[in-house]
């Protein structure tokens, strides 16, 4: 069974970086999703997709995966590129 370890991307409605400090471990499903014909809900036979574990550090998440014999991949967060400009350059 494989899992991915990641920090979620910042929400568009979020100005701060408060929720970007936790690492998540989430199971990857090999089963395809299906649409239930009566209600139109999306379903999946793999119940592990519902599990999302939260860790304070990447190392804790990796230790958990190794201790439980899970194959894991770590997705590193993208670093934002800062474009530094002086205020005067916007007026010219």
CORVEN-V686374 format. One record per residue. SS is DSSP state (~ for helix, > for strand, _ for the rest). OMEGA is omega in radians with two decimals (999 if undefined). Layout:
ss = {SS;SS}
omega = {OMEGA;OMEGA}
This chain:
ss = {_;>;>;>;>;>;_;_;_;_;_;_;_;_;_;_;_;~;~;~;_;_;>;>;>;>;>;_;_;_;_;_;_;>;>;_;_;_;_;_;_;>;>;_;_;_;~;~;~;~;_;>;>;>;>;_;_;~;~;~;~;~;~;~;~;~;~;_;_;_;>;>;>;>;>;_;_;_;_;_;_;_;_;_;_;_;~;~;~;~;~;_}
omega = {-3.10;3.12;3.02;-3.14;-3.03;2.94;-3.11;3.12;3.14;3.11;3.13;-3.13;-3.03;3.13;-3.11;-3.13;-3.06;-3.09;-3.07;-3.09;-3.09;3.06;-3.13;3.03;-3.06;3.13;3.05;-3.08;3.05;-3.14;3.09;3.10;3.08;3.11;-3.14;-2.96;-3.06;-3.07;-3.12;3.12;3.08;-3.11;3.11;-3.12;-3.09;-3.12;3.10;3.10;-3.10;-3.07;3.06;-3.10;-3.10;-3.14;3.12;-3.13;3.11;-3.11;3.10;3.14;3.12;3.10;3.13;-3.13;3.14;-3.13;-3.11;3.08;-3.13;3.03;-3.03;2.96;-3.10;3.08;-3.12;3.13;3.07;3.09;3.13;3.10;-3.12;3.10;-3.09;3.12;3.02;3.14;-3.11;-3.12;3.11;-3.11;-3.08;999}
